[in-house]
């Protein structure tokens, strides 16, 4: 299941105002060492 499947599931459940936002923090979190 990917994000498109999740969006489709919400639309089928009756939700109409669905937006998808990319979150780059996940990628930079791997590249930047914490601490």
C-alpha positions in Angstrom: 0.0 0.0 0.0 1.4 3.4 -1.0 0.2 6.9 -0.3 -2.0 6.9 -3.5 -3.9 3.9 -2.1 -4.4 5.7 1.2 -5.7 8.8 -0.5 -8.1 6.7 -2.6 -9.3 4.9 0.6 -10.1 8.3 2.2 -11.9 9.5 -1.0 -14.0 6.3 -1.1 -14.9 6.9 2.6 -16.3 10.4 1.7 -13.4 12.7 2.4 -13.1 15.4 -0.2 -10.4 17.8 0.9 -7.2 15.7 0.9 -3.8 17.1 0.4 -0.4 15.3 0.2 2.7 17.0 1.5 6.2 15.8 1.0 8.2 15.7 4.2 11.9 16.1 3.5 12.9 15.9 7.2 13.0 12.1 6.9 15.7 12.3 4.2 17.7 15.0 6.0 17.4 13.2 9.2 19.4 10.3 7.7 22.1 12.8 6.4 22.5 15.0 9.5 23.9 13.4 12.6 21.9 14.3 15.7 23.7 15.7 18.7 
